[in-house]
Amino acid sequence: MSEDPSHLFICFSSKDQATALQVVQFLEAEGLKCWISSRDILPGDNYQESIVTALEGARGIVFLFSEASSASAEIRKELSLAGSSSRPVFPLRLSPVTPTGALRYELATRQWIDIFPDREKALATLARTVRQVLTAPAGGGGHGFAAHAAAAAPSDAGPRARPSGIPLPGAGDRPPGTPIIAVGSAEFEAIRALLARHVGPIAKIYLQKAAAEARTTEDFCECLATQVSPSADRTAFLKAVRTHLARSSRS
C-alpha cells in the first residue's frame, strides 16, 4: 500500500499480534491512521525495505512493550531507527515487565502507558497523548510524555497517603521547571548510587528524568522504583530513598 505520511508505525512482537490489531482498530476508530506489518506488507513485498520505508514515513511510533518484544532483536533495530530519525515513541506496556538491556536505554527518557488494568482507558489515554504530541509546536518537547501515572491511576483518585516523614509538596510549591532535586547535588548523587546498584550506569538518566518530571517527592520515588525488580528489592529501594529524602528535608 502507499505510505500515508501521517501514519503511526506499530512496533510489536508477532507474539502480541492480536493485541496489536486491537490497538490499531482503536486508534483508527479515533481517526489516527496506523501502519502495521501484518496488514500492510503485501505478498511479494520486501519485508525489511517495507519496514524501513514505513518507519521513515511515520509521524510517530507506538511500541507495544511486552516480554516478547523486550527479547526481540528486530524490535530493538526498529526503535533505534526511530530514535535516529527523531520520531516520537509512545510505549504501551502490555504486562508488568521492566525494560532490560538495550531496551532499558531506549526507554530511559520515555514514560509508558500501561494497557492494564483498564484497557479502554489506557487506549483512550494513548490516543489523546498521540494527538497532543503530534500537534504540539515544533520544539515543544513532545517526544517524552508523562502519561504513565495518568494511565495507571483513576481520574477521580484522591490524594495519595503521605509516607511517614516525607514532605509531599504540591505543584505550586516548586517553580515550574524546577526539579525535585538538583542534578549533581549530594542528594542526587546519593540516590543515583542507590539506583545504580540495580540498573547500572543508566541510573543517572532515569534520575534526571524523574527529578524533572515528578510533581511530588512520592511521584519521584515511585517513578524510580519502577526501574527496580523484583518486588522485594523495589520495597527496600523505596524505603532507602524515602529515608534519605526525609533526612535531607530536615537538614
C-alpha positions as CSV (number, residue, x, y, z in Angstrom):
1,M,0.0,0.0,0.0
2,S,1.1,3.6,-0.5
3,E,2.6,5.2,2.6
4,D,0.4,7.8,4.4
5,P,2.8,10.5,5.7
6,S,0.6,10.9,8.8
7,H,0.6,7.3,9.9
8,L,1.7,5.8,13.2
9,F,4.1,2.9,12.9
10,I,3.1,0.0,15.2
11,C,6.1,-1.7,16.6
12,F,5.3,-5.1,18.1
13,S,6.3,-8.7,18.5
14,S,4.5,-11.3,16.4
15,K,3.5,-13.0,19.6
16,D,1.5,-9.9,20.5
17,Q,-0.2,-9.6,17.1
18,A,-3.8,-10.0,18.4
19,T,-3.3,-7.1,20.9
20,A,-1.5,-5.0,18.2
21,L,-4.5,-5.4,15.9
22,Q,-6.9,-4.3,18.7
23,V,-4.7,-1.2,19.3
24,V,-4.8,-0.4,15.6
25,Q,-8.6,-0.8,15.5
26,F,-9.0,1.5,18.4
27,L,-6.6,4.2,17.1
28,E,-8.0,4.2,13.6
29,A,-11.6,4.5,15.0
30,E,-10.2,7.6,16.7
31,G,-9.0,8.9,13.3
32,L,-5.3,8.1,13.8
33,K,-4.1,6.2,10.7
34,C,-1.7,3.3,11.5
35,W,0.8,1.1,9.7
36,I,1.2,-2.4,10.9
37,S,3.3,-5.0,9.1
38,S,0.9,-7.9,9.4
39,R,-1.7,-6.0,7.4
40,D,0.2,-3.5,5.3
41,I,3.1,-5.5,3.9
42,L,1.7,-7.1,0.7
43,P,2.6,-10.6,-0.7
44,G,5.8,-10.2,-2.7
45,D,7.0,-7.0,-0.9
46,N,10.5,-7.0,0.5
47,Y,9.8,-7.1,4.3
48,Q,12.9,-5.2,5.5
49,E,12.5,-2.5,2.9
50,S,8.8,-2.1,3.8
51,I,9.6,-1.7,7.5
52,V,12.3,1.0,6.8
53,T,10.0,2.9,4.4
54,A,7.1,2.8,6.8
55,L,9.4,4.0,9.7
56,E,10.8,6.8,7.6
57,G,7.3,7.9,6.6
58,A,5.8,7.7,10.1
59,R,5.0,10.7,12.3
60,G,5.3,8.5,15.4
61,I,5.9,5.0,16.7
62,V,3.5,3.1,19.0
63,F,5.7,0.5,20.7
64,L,3.9,-2.5,22.3
65,F,6.2,-3.3,25.2
66,S,6.0,-6.9,26.5
67,E,8.2,-9.8,27.5
68,A,8.2,-10.9,23.8
69,S,9.1,-7.6,22.4
70,S,11.8,-6.9,25.0
71,A,13.6,-10.1,23.8
72,S,13.3,-9.2,20.1
73,A,16.4,-8.0,18.2
74,E,14.2,-6.8,15.4
75,I,12.3,-4.6,17.8
76,R,15.5,-3.0,19.1
77,K,16.5,-2.2,15.5
78,E,13.2,-0.5,14.8
79,L,13.4,1.6,17.9
80,S,17.0,2.5,17.2
81,L,15.9,3.6,13.7
82,A,13.1,5.6,15.2
83,G,15.5,7.3,17.6
84,S,18.0,8.2,14.9
85,S,15.2,9.9,12.9
86,S,13.8,11.8,16.0
87,R,10.4,10.2,15.7
88,P,8.4,10.3,18.9
89,V,7.9,6.9,20.5
90,F,4.8,6.0,22.5
91,P,5.4,2.9,24.6
92,L,2.3,0.9,25.5
93,R,3.1,-1.7,28.2
94,L,1.1,-4.9,27.8
95,S,2.2,-6.6,31.1
96,P,4.1,-5.5,34.2
97,V,7.6,-6.1,32.8
98,T,10.7,-3.9,33.3
99,P,12.9,-3.0,30.4
100,T,16.3,-4.6,30.4
101,G,19.4,-4.5,28.3
102,A,19.2,-2.3,25.2
103,L,15.5,-1.5,25.8
104,R,16.4,0.0,29.1
105,Y,18.4,2.5,27.3
106,E,15.8,3.1,24.6
107,L,13.1,3.7,27.2
108,A,15.2,5.6,29.7
109,T,13.9,9.0,28.6
110,R,10.3,8.0,27.9
111,Q,7.3,7.2,30.1
112,W,5.0,4.4,29.1
113,I,1.2,3.8,29.3
114,D,0.0,0.6,31.0
115,I,-2.7,-1.2,29.0
116,F,-3.7,-2.9,32.2
117,P,-5.9,-3.0,34.3
118,D,-8.3,-0.8,32.2
119,R,-7.6,-1.3,28.5
120,E,-10.2,1.1,27.2
121,K,-9.0,3.9,29.5
122,A,-5.4,3.2,28.6
123,L,-6.0,3.3,24.8
124,A,-8.0,6.5,25.2
125,T,-5.0,8.0,27.0
126,L,-2.7,6.8,24.3
127,A,-4.9,8.3,21.5
128,R,-5.1,11.6,23.4
129,T,-1.4,11.7,24.1
130,V,-0.5,11.0,20.4
131,R,-2.7,13.9,19.3
132,Q,-1.2,16.2,21.8
133,V,2.4,15.3,20.9
134,L,1.8,15.4,17.1
135,T,0.0,18.7,17.2
136,A,2.5,20.4,19.6
137,P,4.5,23.3,18.1
138,A,8.0,22.3,16.9
139,G,10.4,22.3,19.8
140,G,7.6,21.9,22.3
141,G,9.2,18.9,23.9
142,G,6.7,16.4,22.7
143,H,9.0,13.4,22.4
144,G,8.7,12.5,26.1
145,F,5.3,12.2,27.7
146,A,4.3,11.7,31.3
147,A,1.3,9.5,30.7
148,H,2.3,6.6,32.8
149,A,0.7,7.9,36.0
150,A,-2.4,9.1,34.2
151,A,-3.0,5.7,32.7
152,A,-2.3,3.8,35.9
153,A,-4.5,5.9,38.3
154,P,-8.3,6.5,38.2
155,S,-9.1,10.1,37.2
156,D,-11.1,10.6,40.4
157,A,-8.5,9.2,42.8
158,G,-8.0,11.2,45.9
159,P,-4.6,12.4,47.3
160,R,-2.2,9.6,48.0
161,A,-1.2,8.7,51.5
162,R,1.9,10.5,52.7
163,P,4.7,8.2,53.8
164,S,5.9,9.0,57.3
165,G,8.4,11.8,57.5
166,I,8.3,12.6,53.7
167,P,7.0,16.1,52.7
168,L,4.9,16.0,49.6
169,P,5.0,19.4,48.0
170,G,2.1,20.4,45.8
171,A,2.6,21.6,42.3
172,G,2.6,25.2,43.5
173,D,5.5,24.5,46.0
174,R,8.1,24.4,43.3
175,P,8.5,26.9,40.4
176,P,7.7,25.4,37.0
177,G,10.7,23.5,35.6
178,T,12.4,23.2,38.9
179,P,13.5,19.5,39.5
180,I,12.7,17.6,42.7
181,I,16.4,17.5,43.5
182,A,19.2,19.4,41.7
183,V,21.3,17.4,39.3
184,G,24.8,16.9,40.8
185,S,23.7,17.7,44.3
186,A,24.7,15.5,47.2
187,E,21.1,14.2,47.4
188,F,21.1,13.5,43.6
189,E,24.4,11.5,43.8
190,A,23.3,9.5,46.9
191,I,20.1,8.4,45.2
192,R,21.9,7.8,41.9
193,A,24.2,5.4,43.8
194,L,21.2,3.6,45.3
195,L,19.5,3.1,41.9
196,A,22.8,2.2,40.2
197,R,23.0,-0.9,42.3
198,H,20.0,-2.2,40.4
199,V,20.3,-0.8,36.9
200,G,23.9,0.3,36.5
201,P,25.2,3.5,34.9
202,I,21.9,4.3,33.2
203,A,20.7,5.3,36.7
204,K,21.7,8.9,36.1
205,I,19.4,9.2,33.1
206,Y,16.5,7.7,35.0
207,L,17.1,10.0,37.9
208,Q,17.4,13.2,35.8
209,K,14.1,12.4,34.1
210,A,12.3,11.6,37.3
211,A,13.6,14.7,39.1
212,A,12.5,16.9,36.2
213,E,9.0,15.4,35.6
214,A,7.8,14.3,39.1
215,R,5.4,16.7,40.8
216,T,5.9,15.4,44.3
217,T,8.6,13.5,46.2
218,E,6.3,10.5,46.2
219,D,5.9,10.6,42.5
220,F,9.6,10.9,42.2
221,C,10.2,7.8,44.4
222,E,7.6,5.7,42.6
223,C,8.9,6.6,39.2
224,L,12.4,5.5,40.2
225,A,11.0,2.3,41.8
226,T,9.5,1.1,38.5
227,Q,13.1,0.5,37.3
228,V,13.8,-1.9,40.2
229,S,12.9,-5.6,40.3
230,P,12.0,-7.9,41.9
231,S,9.4,-6.6,44.3
232,A,11.5,-7.3,47.4
233,D,14.3,-5.2,46.0
234,R,11.8,-2.5,45.0
235,T,10.4,-2.3,48.5
236,A,13.9,-1.9,50.1
237,F,14.9,0.7,47.4
238,L,11.8,2.8,48.1
239,K,12.4,2.7,51.8
240,A,16.0,3.8,51.4
241,V,15.1,6.7,49.0
242,R,12.3,7.9,51.2
243,T,14.5,7.8,54.3
244,H,17.2,9.7,52.5
245,L,14.8,12.4,51.3
246,A,13.3,12.7,54.8
247,R,16.8,13.2,56.2
248,S,17.6,15.8,53.6
249,S,14.4,17.7,54.2
250,R,15.3,18.1,57.9
251,S,18.9,19.2,57.3
